[in-house]
Amino acid sequence: MLHVLLFNFLTAQYSGNGNHGDPLSETALYPVPKEMTFEEYKDMNRRMSQALLWSSIPIPGITHYYAGEIKKSKKLFYIGMGGLACIIVGSFSMEEGEWPEYNQNHIIFNQGKDNEKRFEKIPVGMEGEVVHYKLQEIRKEQNGNGGGLIFAGLAIVLGDFIYDRVKGLQVIEDKRDKVRFKYGQKLNLSIKPSYNSLQNKLGFGLKFYFG
């Protein structure tokens, strides 16, 4: 079946009255090949600018979702949620650290209270028999339990986000190229110049044939 798309426009009118891409305006309706499926039509019209906008949303699998890869999007979402769960569980499993063993060089403030602080005296100089010290704060030694889960969770979430964004954008580009290549081979183009002697304006017509 032959589909014909005819454009007749004048160069002077285009420069004066052309639509410069109002983002809120409705998309013009053009004929499409009868054999083109709705999925192919959506693949062809997916925009990289929209994909980047969707990718800015911090949800695992969001780029593949925009690319139409719903199953892969769900898989990436669950993987990302698994990584987040590892971080949460690891954080809760981290026990409060303990003070290191006390020695005579330690100074304790507010002992036994919530705001207890400990410092170690570090010799920095000596005048005669007087030794000068600086105080270096001592922090509790954290229990290592849970640290591995947190690290693993961070690695999973980061890897999931990077894969989704990079691979998702590539999938969108590949889908667009496949549809354009498939139907571009069936496209025939003819150009017909025109001249309006009354208005002294030059124009041309384009005809696209699918089939």
N, CA, C and O of each residue as an XYZ file, in Angstrom:
844
protein
N       0.850     -1.185      0.000
C       0.000      0.000      0.000
C       0.886      1.235      0.000
O       1.893      1.298      0.706
N       0.492      2.219     -0.807
C       1.297      3.421     -0.962
C       0.818      4.491     -0.002
O      -0.364      4.833      0.031
N       1.749      5.015      0.779
C       1.452      6.126      1.679
C       2.210      7.347      1.172
O       3.420      7.276      0.956
N       1.531      8.439      0.982
C       2.164      9.639      0.446
C       2.065     10.743      1.476
O       0.995     11.017      2.020
N       3.198     11.371      1.733
C       3.236     12.508      2.654
C       3.769     13.694      1.878
O       4.920     13.694      1.440
N       2.924     14.715      1.707
C       3.280     15.858      0.870
C       3.484     17.083      1.730
O       2.593     17.467      2.487
N       4.650     17.704      1.624
C       4.937     18.958      2.313
C       5.105     20.050      1.252
O       5.942     19.924      0.359
N       4.310     21.120      1.351
C       4.465     22.298      0.506
C       4.660     23.492      1.419
O       3.747     23.882      2.147
N       5.824     24.061      1.381
C       6.053     25.240      2.217
C       6.955     26.213      1.479
O       7.717     25.819      0.597
N       6.866     27.490      1.845
C       7.661     28.549      1.245
C       8.729     28.971      2.232
O       8.473     29.061      3.432
N       9.909     29.225      1.737
C      11.022     29.536      2.620
C      10.803     30.832      3.384
O      11.180     30.934      4.551
N      10.202     31.817      2.744
C       9.972     33.097      3.423
C       8.969     32.945      4.547
O       9.147     33.514      5.624
N       7.915     32.180      4.301
C       6.895     31.956      5.312
C       7.450     31.142      6.469
O       7.084     31.377      7.621
N       8.322     30.194      6.182
C       8.896     29.363      7.251
C       9.721     30.201      8.211
O       9.646     30.028      9.428
N      10.520     31.125      7.644
C      11.364     31.949      8.506
C      10.556     32.919      9.334
O      10.977     33.296     10.427
N       9.385     33.337      8.828
C       8.589     34.312      9.561
C       7.584     33.697     10.491
O       7.343     34.225     11.577
N       6.980     32.575     10.089
C       5.866     32.016     10.848
C       6.117     30.603     11.339
O       5.202     29.970     11.866
N       7.341     30.082     11.182
C       7.610     28.693     11.542
C       7.458     28.458     13.024
O       7.724     29.341     13.840
N       7.024     27.248     13.369
C       6.910     26.854     14.773
C       8.279     26.428     15.255
O       8.869     25.505     14.694
N       8.793     27.075     16.273
C      10.148     26.816     16.746
C      10.152     25.837     17.898
O      10.931     25.990     18.838
N       9.303     24.845     17.842
C       9.387     23.750     18.795
C       8.802     24.050     20.145
O       9.489     23.915     21.158
N       7.549     24.454     20.188
C       6.888     24.654     21.474
C       6.756     23.307     22.163
O       6.063     22.427     21.653
N       7.410     23.118     23.323
C       7.377     21.798     23.971
C       5.999     21.383     24.439
O       5.760     20.200     24.684
N       5.069     22.351     24.570
C       3.729     22.030     25.042
C       2.740     21.816     23.900
O       1.597     21.426     24.136
N       3.173     22.069     22.663
C       2.259     21.902     21.538
C       2.096     20.425     21.219
O       2.969     19.614     21.528
N       0.966     20.078     20.595
C       0.708     18.689     20.235
C       1.585     18.277     19.060
O       1.876     19.086     18.178
N       2.000     17.024     19.053
C       2.817     16.510     17.962
C       1.965     16.355     16.710
O       0.848     15.841     16.750
N       2.527     16.814     15.598
C       1.794     16.705     14.334
C       1.582     15.232     13.977
O       2.410     14.380     14.297
N       0.469     14.950     13.315
C       0.127     13.580     12.935
C       0.600     13.316     11.513
O       0.213     14.010     10.573
N       1.442     12.298     11.374
C       1.958     11.939     10.069
C       1.552     10.506      9.731
O       1.390      9.680     10.630
N       1.387     10.203      8.439
C       1.093      8.823      8.048
C       2.269      7.915      8.387
O       3.425      8.331      8.305
N       1.975      6.696      8.761
C       3.018      5.706      9.053
C       2.747      4.471      8.210
O       1.604      4.224      7.828
N       3.781      3.693      7.914
C       3.572      2.467      7.136
C       2.582      1.541      7.829
O       2.588      1.414      9.054
N       1.745      0.906      7.049
C       0.704      0.045      7.607
C       1.296     -1.116      8.392
O       0.716     -1.561      9.382
N       2.453     -1.610      7.949
C       3.048     -2.770      8.619
C       3.799     -2.407      9.900
O       4.240     -3.299     10.625
N       3.951     -1.124     10.188
C       4.647     -0.717     11.410
C       3.773     -0.999     12.622
O       2.615     -0.584     12.674
N       4.335     -1.706     13.596
C       3.590     -2.021     14.814
C       3.608     -0.834     15.765
O       4.391      0.102     15.601
N       2.729     -0.890     16.763
C       2.673      0.189     17.749
C       3.957      0.244     18.570
O       4.417      1.328     18.929
N       4.540     -0.923     18.871
C       5.797     -0.952     19.621
C       6.918     -0.310     18.809
O       7.739      0.426     19.356
N       6.953     -0.586     17.507
C       7.966      0.036     16.652
C       7.767      1.540     16.584
O       8.736      2.300     16.571
N       6.517      1.968     16.541
C       6.226      3.401     16.511
C       6.718      4.077     17.788
O       7.290      5.166     17.739
N       6.492      3.424     18.940
C       6.958      3.990     20.209
C       8.482      3.987     20.278
O       9.087      4.939     20.771
N       9.104      2.906     19.779
C      10.566      2.845     19.784
C      11.166      3.971     18.950
O      12.162      4.580     19.341
N      10.558      4.244     17.805
C      11.081      5.262     16.907
C      10.967      6.661     17.504
O      11.783      7.534     17.206
N       9.964      6.876     18.340
C       9.698      8.215     18.859
C      10.222      8.443     20.275
O       9.965      9.492     20.864
N      10.949      7.479     20.823
C      11.553      7.714     22.143
C      12.701      8.707     21.997
O      13.545      8.571     21.112
N      12.722      9.697     22.867
C      13.705     10.771     22.767
C      14.786     10.601     23.823
O      14.512     10.221     24.961
N      16.019     10.890     23.422
C      17.130     10.795     24.360
C      17.016     11.849     25.457
O      17.414     11.603     26.595
N      16.475     13.022     25.125
C      16.301     14.059     26.145
C      15.327     13.593     27.224
O      15.544     13.834     28.411
N      14.255     12.926     26.802
C      13.309     12.374     27.770
C      13.943     11.236     28.565
O      13.698     11.094     29.763
N      14.757     10.431     27.893
C      15.432      9.331     28.583
C      16.362      9.853     29.670
O      16.420      9.292     30.764
N      17.088     10.925     29.372
C      17.979     11.520     30.372
C      17.183     12.103     31.530
O      17.615     12.043     32.681
N      16.019     12.667     31.223
C      15.171     13.213     32.282
C      14.671     12.100     33.194
O      14.692     12.237     34.418
N      14.224     11.004     32.601
C      13.781      9.855     33.399
C      14.944      9.282     34.203
O      14.765      8.857     35.344
N      16.136      9.271     33.607
C      17.297      8.697     34.289
C      17.709      9.498     35.513
O      18.383      8.974     36.400
N      17.308     10.764     35.569
C      17.656     11.593     36.726
C      16.833     11.224     37.957
O      17.152     11.653     39.066
N      15.780     10.433     37.771
C      14.963      9.989     38.907
C      15.684      8.833     39.595
O      15.987      7.837     38.938
N      15.968      8.931     40.888
C      16.760      7.894     41.578
C      15.968      6.627     41.899
O      15.824      6.249     43.061
N      15.460      5.982     40.858
C      14.729      4.721     41.016
C      15.429      3.663     40.176
O      15.635      3.883     38.982
N      15.801      2.524     40.752
C      16.469      1.479     39.969
C      15.593      0.994     38.815
O      14.404      0.732     38.996
N      16.190      0.878     37.627
C      15.480      0.347     36.465
C      14.649      1.363     35.711
O      13.951      0.989     34.768
N      14.695      2.638     36.087
C      13.803      3.630     35.481
C      14.132      3.868     34.006
O      13.229      4.123     33.210
N      15.416      3.788     33.631
C      15.794      4.018     32.236
C      15.311      2.881     31.343
O      14.824      3.123     30.238
N      15.441      1.650     31.811
C      14.928      0.513     31.039
C      13.403      0.557     30.950
O      12.823      0.096     29.967
N      12.763      1.105     31.962
C      11.304      1.243     31.912
C      10.905      2.182     30.777
O       9.978      1.886     30.023
N      11.602      3.315     30.652
C      11.299      4.239     29.559
C      11.636      3.612     28.207
O      11.001      3.914     27.197
N      12.641      2.736     28.198
C      13.034      2.080     26.948
C      12.050      1.000     26.524
O      12.190      0.430     25.442
N      11.056      0.710     27.360
C      10.073     -0.313     27.024
C      10.476     -1.705     27.462
O       9.796     -2.677     27.134
N      11.579     -1.819     28.203
C      12.047     -3.115     28.708
C      11.475     -3.323     30.111
O      12.183     -3.171     31.106
N      10.205     -3.669     30.182
C       9.509     -3.731     31.466
C      10.058     -4.847     32.353
O      10.296     -4.630     33.541
N      10.261     -6.028     31.794
C      10.769     -7.150     32.595
C      12.156     -6.844     33.145
O      12.435     -7.091     34.318
N      13.017     -6.309     32.296
C      14.373     -5.967     32.738
C      14.316     -4.848     33.767
O      15.101     -4.830     34.715
N      13.395     -3.921     33.583
C      13.239     -2.823     34.537
C      12.864     -3.343     35.918
O      13.414     -2.898     36.925
N      11.922     -4.291     35.963
C      11.516     -4.870     37.250
C      12.678     -5.613     37.909
O      12.878     -5.522     39.120
N      13.432     -6.341     37.104
C      14.573     -7.089     37.640
C      15.594     -6.144     38.261
O      16.089     -6.391     39.361
N      15.909     -5.061     37.552
C      16.862     -4.085     38.075
C      16.318     -3.389     39.316
O      17.074     -3.051     40.227
N      15.003     -3.177     39.349
C      14.392     -2.544     40.524
C      14.559     -3.427     41.759
O      14.940     -2.952     42.829
N      14.268     -4.719     41.594
C      14.378     -5.632     42.734
C      15.833     -5.803     43.171
O      16.110     -5.936     44.363
N      16.762     -5.801     42.214
C      18.179     -5.885     42.575
C      18.590     -4.659     43.382
O      19.279     -4.777     44.395
N      18.164     -3.479     42.928
C      18.478     -2.256     43.655
C      17.882     -2.238     45.046
O      18.525     -1.789     45.995
N      16.650     -2.727     45.175
C      16.019     -2.792     46.493
C      16.744     -3.787     47.397
O      16.830     -3.586     48.609
N      17.268     -4.865     46.797
C      18.050     -5.822     47.577
C      19.319     -5.190     48.122
O      19.698     -5.428     49.269
N      19.978     -4.378     47.289
C      21.162     -3.673     47.756
C      20.846     -2.695     48.864
O      21.602     -2.574     49.829
N      19.721     -1.991     48.730
C      19.307     -1.054     49.775
C      19.001     -1.786     51.073
O      19.315     -1.296     52.158
N      18.385     -2.965     50.962
C      18.089     -3.763     52.155
C      19.376     -4.184     52.859
O      19.435     -4.200     54.089
N      20.409     -4.526     52.084
C      21.698     -4.889     52.682
C      22.278     -3.722     53.476
O      22.826     -3.912     54.562
N      22.154     -2.524     52.932
C      22.672     -1.342     53.631
C      21.928     -1.120     54.939
O      22.539     -0.837     55.969
N      20.599     -1.251     54.892
C      19.792     -1.022     56.097
C      20.092     -2.073     57.162
O      20.298     -1.742     58.330
N      20.114     -3.344     56.750
C      20.393     -4.420     57.710
C      21.789     -4.269     58.294
O      21.990     -4.457     59.494
N      22.754     -3.928     57.445
C      24.114     -3.738     57.925
C      24.224     -2.600     58.916
O      24.983     -2.683     59.881
N      23.460     -1.525     58.680
C      23.490     -0.379     59.598
C      22.932     -0.758     60.958
O      23.484     -0.371     61.988
N      21.837     -1.514     60.967
C      21.231     -1.911     62.245
C      22.091     -2.933     62.995
O      22.040     -3.018     64.222
N      22.879     -3.705     62.246
C      23.686     -4.733     62.901
C      25.002     -4.189     63.447
O      25.735     -4.890     64.144
N      25.289     -2.935     63.122
C      26.510     -2.328     63.650
C      26.312     -2.003     65.121
O      25.504     -1.139     65.462
N      27.039     -2.683     65.990
C      26.920     -2.447     67.422
C      27.723     -1.212     67.815
O      28.692     -0.840     67.153
N      27.292     -0.585     68.916
C      28.016      0.579     69.405
C      29.418      0.165     69.831
O      29.598     -0.843     70.514
N      30.403      0.948     69.422
C      31.784      0.613     69.725
C      32.113      0.751     71.208
O      31.329      1.287     71.991
N      33.268      0.264     71.563
C      33.730      0.329     72.947
C      34.984      1.190     73.022
O      35.747      1.301     72.063
N      35.173      1.798     74.198
C      36.370      2.589     74.410
C      37.584      1.668     74.459
O      37.499      0.564     74.997
N      38.706      2.104     73.906
C      39.928      1.296     74.031
C      40.374      1.215     75.489
O      39.934      1.999     76.330
N      41.233      0.274     75.768
C      41.681      0.060     77.151
C      42.317      1.325     77.723
O      43.143      1.970     77.077
N      41.919      1.663     78.942
C      42.372      2.906     79.582
C      43.822      2.765     80.034
O      44.250      1.709     80.500
N      44.568      3.869     79.882
C      45.911      3.930     80.459
C      46.131      5.324     81.042
O      45.264      6.189     80.924
N      47.279      5.543     81.667
C      47.525      6.772     82.415
C      47.622      8.006     81.528
O      47.554      9.126     82.033
N      47.777      7.830     80.244
C      47.832      8.975     79.329
C      46.446      9.401     78.842
O      46.342     10.332     78.043
N      45.401      8.755     79.296
C      44.042      9.090     78.887
C      43.406     10.050     79.879
O      43.618      9.950     81.087
N      42.624     10.981     79.350
C      41.847     11.911     80.171
C      40.380     11.720     79.819
O      40.021     11.682     78.643
N      39.538     11.601     80.829
C      38.113     11.330     80.611
C      37.290     12.518     81.089
O      37.482     13.002     82.205
N      36.367     12.993     80.241
C      35.417     14.040     80.606
C      34.005     13.449     80.588
O      33.664     12.658     79.709
N      33.194     13.840     81.565
C      31.791     13.394     81.653
C      31.699     11.865     81.650
O      30.911     11.282     80.905
N      32.499     11.240     82.478
C      32.547      9.781     82.504
C      31.190      9.182     82.868
O      30.545      9.610     83.825
N      30.774      8.197     82.097
C      29.524      7.504     82.345
C      28.298      8.189     81.784
O      27.195      7.655     81.899
N      28.459      9.373     81.172
C      27.322     10.103     80.614
C      27.278      9.916     79.094
O      28.207      9.395     78.475
N      26.149     10.367     78.519
C      25.983     10.209     77.075
C      27.010     11.018     76.291
O      27.404     10.631     75.191
N      27.441     12.140     76.860
C      28.396     13.001     76.165
C      29.830     12.770     76.643
O      30.662     13.675     76.592
N      30.107     11.561     77.103
C      31.457     11.237     77.570
C      32.463     11.373     76.431
O      32.214     10.938     75.306
N      33.589     11.978     76.742
C      34.671     12.139     75.773
C      35.982     11.726     76.418
O      36.187     11.903     77.619
N      36.859     11.175     75.603
C      38.162     10.752     76.091
C      39.251     11.291     75.169
O      39.086     11.369     73.952
N      40.352     11.655     75.783
C      41.483     12.203     75.041
C      42.762     11.511     75.482
O      42.876     11.028     76.608
N      43.711     11.475     74.572
C      45.027     10.926     74.888
C      46.046     12.054     74.886
O      46.058     12.888     73.981
N      46.893     12.077     75.896
C      47.923     13.104     76.001
C      49.117     12.711     75.125
O      49.729     11.660     75.316
N      49.431     13.581     74.159
C      50.548     13.342     73.253
C      51.644     14.358     73.563
O      51.407     15.554     73.396
N      52.834     13.943     74.005
C      53.920     14.891     74.293
C      54.335     15.650     73.033
O      54.547     15.054     71.977
N      54.448     16.976     73.161
C      54.853     17.804     72.021
C      56.090     18.644     72.323
O      56.682     19.222     71.412
N      56.478     18.716     73.567
C      57.649     19.517     73.908
C      57.951     19.443     75.391
O      57.193     18.872     76.175
N      59.078     20.036     75.754
C      59.491     19.992     77.159
C      60.288     21.241     77.485
O      61.196     21.622     76.746
N      59.943     21.876     78.600
C      60.674     23.028     79.105
C      61.180     22.682     80.500
O      60.408     22.609     81.456
N      62.463     22.476     80.598
C      63.011     22.033     81.877
C      62.463     20.667     82.220
O      62.669     19.692     81.497
N      61.761     20.616     83.334
C      61.144     19.357     83.747
C      59.648     19.319     83.449
O      58.944     18.382     83.825
N      59.177     20.371     82.756
C      57.747     20.461     82.430
C      57.515     19.925     81.021
O      58.102     20.407     80.052
N      56.666     18.940     80.928
C      56.335     18.332     79.636
C      55.033     18.939     79.116
O      54.051     19.032     79.852
N      55.027     19.349     77.855
C      53.829     19.909     77.229
C      53.165     18.826     76.368
O      53.816     18.068     75.648
N      51.871     18.800     76.480
C      51.096     17.784     75.760
C      50.047     18.457     74.855
O      49.641     19.596     75.088
N      49.636     17.740     73.848
C      48.423     18.093     73.111
C      47.429     16.961     73.309
O      47.809     15.804     73.490
N      46.155     17.315     73.271
C      45.109     16.313     73.490
C      44.567     15.828     72.149
O      44.154     16.624     71.305
N      44.577     14.549     71.974
C      44.023     13.929     70.761
C      42.813     13.094     71.146
O      42.905     12.183     71.968
N      41.677     13.418     70.541
C      40.435     12.747     70.929
C      40.487     11.259     70.595
O      40.977     10.850     69.542
N      39.972     10.476     71.517
C      39.875      9.027     71.328
C      38.428      8.678     70.975
O      37.499      9.113     71.655
N      38.246      7.917     69.943
C      36.896      7.512     69.535
C      36.683      6.030     69.826
O      37.630      5.247     69.909
N      35.431      5.677     69.976
C      35.111      4.280     70.256
C      35.484      3.403     69.067
O      35.357      3.806     67.911
N      35.939      2.218     69.373
C      36.302      1.260     68.329
C      35.052      0.509     67.890
O      34.452     -0.236     68.666
N      34.668      0.719     66.628
C      33.440      0.129     66.114
C      33.594     -1.365     65.903
O      34.652     -1.862     65.516
N      32.494     -2.063     66.174
C      32.444     -3.495     65.888
C      32.320     -3.684     64.380
O      31.532     -2.992     63.736
N      33.073     -4.596     63.819
C      33.074     -4.786     62.372
C      31.834     -5.471     61.828
O      31.654     -5.496     60.610
N      30.964     -6.032     62.670
C      29.773     -6.726     62.190
C      28.867     -5.761     61.430
O      28.548     -4.684     61.934
N      28.459     -6.133     60.243
C      27.566     -5.300     59.442
C      28.284     -4.470     58.406
O      27.666     -4.028     57.437
N      29.565     -4.247     58.581
C      30.308     -3.456     57.607
C      30.344     -4.104     56.238
O      30.257     -3.420     55.218
N      30.473     -5.427     56.214
C      30.490     -6.134     54.940
C      29.174     -6.019     54.196
O      29.155     -5.881     52.973
N      28.067     -6.075     54.936
C      26.747     -5.927     54.307
C      26.576     -4.537     53.720
O      26.051     -4.381     52.617
N      27.018     -3.528     54.457
C      26.896     -2.156     53.967
C      27.714     -1.973     52.692
O      27.233     -1.384     51.724
N      28.936     -2.471     52.691
C      29.793     -2.357     51.508
C      29.178     -3.088     50.315
O      29.156     -2.562     49.203
N      28.677     -4.310     50.554
C      28.056     -5.080     49.475
C      26.814     -4.374     48.941
O      26.586     -4.339     47.732
N      26.011     -3.810     49.849
C      24.811     -3.097     49.430
C      25.130     -1.885     48.582
O      24.469     -1.633     47.574
N      26.150     -1.127     48.990
C      26.556      0.047     48.211
C      27.038     -0.358     46.822
O      26.725      0.306     45.833
N      27.800     -1.449     46.748
C      28.295     -1.926     45.454
C      27.142     -2.358     44.550
O      27.152     -2.084     43.350
N      26.149     -3.034     45.129
C      24.996     -3.489     44.342
C      24.195     -2.306     43.811
O      23.847     -2.266     42.631
N      23.905     -1.344     44.685
C      23.102     -0.183     44.276
C      23.830      0.629     43.214
O      23.233      1.015     42.209
N      25.120      0.890     43.431
C      25.891      1.676     42.470
C      25.986      0.964     41.124
O      25.777      1.578     40.077
N      26.302     -0.331     41.151
C      26.382     -1.082     39.904
C      25.053     -1.151     39.175
O      25.009     -1.085     37.947
N      23.969     -1.284     39.929
C      22.631     -1.340     39.347
C      22.292     -0.034     38.641
O      21.761     -0.043     37.531
N      22.598      1.087     39.286
C      22.297      2.391     38.692
C      23.127      2.629     37.439
O      22.607      3.098     36.427
N      24.417      2.308     37.502
C      25.277      2.537     36.344
C      24.833      1.673     35.163
O      24.740      2.161     34.037
N      24.560      0.400     35.416
C      24.126     -0.496     34.339
C      22.810     -0.023     33.732
O      22.653     -0.005     32.511
N      21.869      0.356     34.587
C      20.559      0.785     34.093
C      20.689      2.006     33.202
O      20.079      2.064     32.134
N      21.482      2.988     33.631
C      21.604      4.223     32.856
C      22.356      3.988     31.553
O      21.873      4.362     30.484
N      23.524      3.377     31.627
C      24.352      3.200     30.431
C      23.694      2.241     29.439
O      23.548      2.566     28.261
N      23.300      1.062     29.916
C      22.693      0.070     29.034
C      21.317      0.522     28.559
O      20.948      0.274     27.411
N      20.558      1.179     29.422
C      19.227      1.639     29.038
C      19.270      2.642     27.902
O      18.478      2.550     26.964
N      20.194      3.607     27.975
C      20.330      4.592     26.899
C      20.774      3.920     25.603
O      20.339      4.306     24.518
N      21.637      2.918     25.717
C      22.074      2.189     24.530
C      20.915      1.413     23.905
O      20.798      1.356     22.680
N      20.066      0.821     24.730
C      18.904      0.083     24.228
C      17.969      1.018     23.464
O      17.474      0.666     22.393
N      17.728      2.204     24.013
C      16.860      3.176     23.340
C      17.428      3.540     21.977
O      16.702      3.565     20.983
N      18.732      3.824     21.929
C      19.369      4.199     20.670
C      19.312      3.053     19.664
O      19.043      3.279     18.484
N      19.560      1.829     20.116
C      19.521      0.672     19.212
C      18.115      0.444     18.659
O      17.954      0.148     17.475
N      17.103      0.578     19.506
C      15.729      0.385     19.043
C      15.350      1.432     17.998
O      14.725      1.115     16.985
N      15.729      2.663     18.250
C      15.433      3.727     17.278
C      16.118      3.447     15.949
O      15.509      3.587     14.889
N      17.392      3.051     16.009
C      18.143      2.789     14.779
C      17.534      1.638     13.981
O      17.458      1.704     12.754
N      17.101      0.584     14.676
C      16.526     -0.573     13.984
C      15.254     -0.199     13.232
O      15.070     -0.592     12.080
N      14.373      0.565     13.888
C      13.117      0.951     13.241
C      13.382      1.895     12.079
O      12.805      1.736     11.003
N      14.254      2.880     12.291
C      14.546      3.837     11.223
C      15.224      3.151     10.035
O      14.942      3.481      8.883
N      16.108      2.207     10.311
C      16.778      1.490      9.226
C      15.794      0.613      8.464
O      15.825      0.556      7.235
N      14.917     -0.074      9.201
C      13.961     -0.990      8.580
C      13.033     -0.254      7.625
O      12.839     -0.684      6.488
N      12.462      0.848      8.082
C      11.492      1.551      7.241
C      12.146      2.616      6.371
O      11.547      3.083      5.402
N      13.382      3.003      6.715
C      14.106      3.930      5.852
C      14.469      3.304      4.524
O      14.562      4.002      3.514
N      14.681      1.972      4.510
C      14.973      1.276      3.261
C      13.773      1.268      2.318
O      13.933      1.116      1.107
N      12.582      1.428      2.866
C      11.368      1.397      2.046
C      10.924      2.796      1.633
O       9.908      2.962      0.958
N      11.695      3.799      2.047
C      11.289      5.180      1.820
C      11.864      5.694      0.514
O      13.072      5.617      0.286
N      10.996      6.223     -0.350
C      11.406      6.871     -1.590
C      11.052      8.346     -1.504
O       9.972      8.707     -1.037
N      11.965      9.192     -1.956
C      11.798     10.640     -1.825
C      11.870     11.304     -3.185
O      12.744     11.000     -3.997
N      10.935     12.217     -3.423
C      10.984     13.032     -4.638
C      10.800     14.495     -4.265
O      10.031     14.827     -3.363
N      11.515     15.363     -4.969
C      11.473     16.805     -4.696
C      10.939     17.523     -5.929
O      11.390     17.279     -7.049
N       9.969     18.416     -5.708
C       9.378     19.181     -6.802
C       9.458     20.664     -6.459
O       8.721     21.140     -5.596
N      10.366     21.417     -7.143
C      10.469     22.856     -6.878
C       9.216     23.580     -7.360
O       8.528     23.106     -8.264
N       8.921     24.737     -6.751
C       7.782     25.555     -7.172
C       8.144     27.023     -7.012
O       8.958     27.401     -6.168
N       7.501     27.854     -7.866
C       7.770     29.291     -7.807
C       6.462     30.042     -7.980
O       5.730     29.813     -8.943
N       6.168     30.939     -7.049
C       4.973     31.768     -7.096
C       5.366     33.122     -7.656
O       5.958     33.946     -6.960
N       5.025     33.348     -8.949
C       5.428     34.591     -9.606
C       4.672     35.798     -9.066
O       5.193     36.913     -9.084
N       3.446     35.587     -8.584
C       2.658     36.707     -8.070
C       3.232     37.227     -6.752
O       3.311     38.437     -6.539
N       3.629     36.314     -5.874
C       4.183     36.711     -4.579
C       5.705     36.739     -4.575
O       6.330     37.111     -3.582
N       6.296     36.338     -5.707
C       7.755     36.318     -5.836
C       8.388     35.504     -4.704
O       9.315     35.961     -4.034
N       7.866     34.287     -4.506
C       8.364     33.410     -3.443
C       8.715     32.049     -4.024
O       8.015     31.508     -4.880
N       9.813     31.523     -3.532
C      10.302     30.230     -3.986
C       9.979     29.168     -2.942
O      10.090     29.417     -1.742
N       9.584     27.998     -3.394
C       9.285     26.896     -2.476
C       9.536     25.570     -3.159
O       9.928     25.522     -4.325
N       9.310     24.509     -2.435
C       9.456     23.185     -3.031
C       8.594     22.209     -2.255
O       8.263     22.432     -1.091
N       8.239     21.127     -2.923
C       7.411     20.093     -2.311
C       8.197     18.798     -2.159
O       9.012     18.453     -3.015
N       7.954     18.101     -1.093
C       8.600     16.819     -0.828
C       7.543     15.723     -0.795
O       6.482     15.888     -0.193
N       7.841     14.611     -1.442
C       6.945     13.464     -1.415
C       7.709     12.252     -0.883
O       8.779     11.901     -1.380
N       7.132     11.628      0.132
C       7.716     10.423      0.705
C       6.811      9.242      0.371
O       5.610      9.273      0.638
N       7.397      8.206     -0.214
C       6.637      7.015     -0.573
C       7.126      5.842      0.276
O       8.323      5.555      0.325
N       6.196      5.172      0.939
C       6.515      3.938      1.661
C       5.936      2.774      0.878
O       4.748      2.762      0.554
N       6.758      1.822      0.585
C       6.243      0.659     -0.102
C       7.193      0.156     -1.165
O       6.898     -0.830     -1.840
